[in-house]
Amino acid sequence: MCAMARPRKPLLSRDRIVATAGTLVDAEGLAALSTRRLAAELGVSGPSLYNHFRTKDEILDAVADTVSAKVDLSMFAPGDPRDWRTALHDWAVSYRAALTDHPNLVPLLAQGPGRRPAGLKVADAVFGAMVRAGWPPAQATRIGALMRYFITGSALGSFARGFVNDEDAYDPADYPHLGQAHLLAERGEQVDEGAFETGLRALLDGLAMQYEAGVRGTWPKQDSANGS
């Protein structure tokens, strides 16, 4: 009895669609993704994608959620010894690392989790940990929003690489304080990571001051209730 021939291409699956779409977006940006282009990359007909996803937006949501799934949430687990400030710091570093690995997806992730399961787990973990730490629910909500603004904003682009590596571009007659600006581009990663850490620590310092005021019983009235 003859053995059945193996298919020339791997069978189409949700995971394969998402992985291929993610590779395409990473390489060429969100605008490059279309169902026609994706089908061609997969070597299938366009309609076959709809056996797994109803729309291109559903595919993009799934791709974005793979990034959220890479974010470390262990610091928010009940029983983890880290205090709320250390937990927020370590989570923010992990979150930013996931985003900077996939910069073309940052604008989509910055819109919020929507219905994406991994994204919702991130939001749930942060909010729950802050409430357990003693933050009023309204303030815990704001902290989650604040952290997302800061982290996604830091991952949207590079400050350092916004300068060109050309000393002549920064004439001291016009820009007397930018004499070393041409060196920023080659030190981009160091500058950007340092700026993120500086901003993160300043943000957490401010939150710690608010927290201490709350512990002393001086939470603003609007912070003591759920909601904004």
C-alpha positions, -999 to 999 in steps of 0.1 A, spaced: 0 0 0 15 33 -10 20 60 16 1 93 11 22 121 -3 29 149 21 14 183 13 39 206 -4 30 235 20 22 233 57 -15 233 65 -30 267 71 -37 275 107 -44 305 129 -9 304 144 7 303 109 -14 332 97 -6 353 128 31 345 126 33 354 89 13 386 94 35 396 123 67 391 102 52 412 74 42 440 98 76 440 115 94 442 82 72 467 63 47 483 87 10 481 93 1 495 59 18 466 41 -6 441 55 -36 432 34 -54 399 30 -42 396 -6 -6 402 4 -9 379 34 -24 351 13 4 354 -12 30 352 15 13 320 28 9 306 -7 -29 302 -4 -60 318 -19 -74 349 -1 -107 333 8 -90 305 27 -79 331 54 -116 336 62 -119 301 75 -98 313 104 -104 351 107 -134 371 96 -115 403 89 -80 418 85 -86 437 118 -91 404 136 -57 392 122 -41 424 134 -56 421 168 -42 386 171 -8 398 160 -9 426 185 -19 402 212 12 381 207 32 411 217 11 416 249 16 380 257 53 385 259 50 410 288 61 397 321 33 398 347 49 376 374 55 406 396 17 411 400 10 376 411 -4 372 446 25 362 468 52 379 448 75 397 473 79 429 452 61 460 465 38 479 442 65 504 431 91 477 423 64 457 405 54 486 383 90 493 375 98 458 365 66 454 345 72 487 327 107 476 316 93 443 303 64 460 285 87 485 268 111 457 258 82 439 241 71 470 223 106 480 211 110 446 196 79 453 174 78 491 169 55 490 139 28 475 162 31 502 188 4 525 173 -21 496 174 -12 486 209 -14 522 221 -51 522 213 -57 498 242 -66 461 246 -101 461 231 -111 425 233 -76 410 230 -72 384 257 -35 389 265 -39 427 265 -68 424 289 -48 402 312 -21 429 313 -47 456 323 -64 432 348 -31 424 364 -20 460 368 -53 472 382 -57 443 406 -22 447 420 -26 484 426 -59 479 444 -44 451 465 -16 475 474 -41 499 488 -46 523 459 -83 535 455 -99 519 424 -101 553 406 -65 560 411 -55 525 402 -73 530 369 -54 563 363 -21 546 371 -28 520 345 -36 547 319 -6 568 329 18 539 326 4 529 292 8 565 280 44 567 292 55 532 280 39 533 245 51 569 240 86 559 248 85 531 223 69 551 194 103 565 183 138 573 192 147 607 205 184 601 200 181 588 164 161 619 156 194 637 152 217 632 122 253 620 125 267 652 108 285 678 129 279 704 102 241 701 107 243 719 140 260 752 134 269 767 168 258 801 155 223 788 151 223 761 178 248 771 205 238 742 228 238 713 202 275 710 197 274 673 206 240 665 190 256 647 161 269 620 185 234 611 197 225 589 168 253 564 173 245 563 210 208 559 204 200 528 224 220 540 254 204 575 254 168 562 249 170 535 276 186 560 300 158 585 292 132 559 298 147 548 331 150 585 342 114 592 334 101 560 349 118 567 382 106 602 383 70 590 376 73 564 403 87 589 428 56 611 422 33 581 427 51 572 459 45 607 473 7 603 464 7 569 480 22 581 513 -3 609 514 -31 583 510 -17 561 537 -19 592 560 -56 594 552 -55 623 528 -67 607 496 -87 633 476 -124 624 478 -127 616 441 -100 590 445 -118 571 472 -146 558 449 -145 536 418 -144 553 384 -128 586 374 
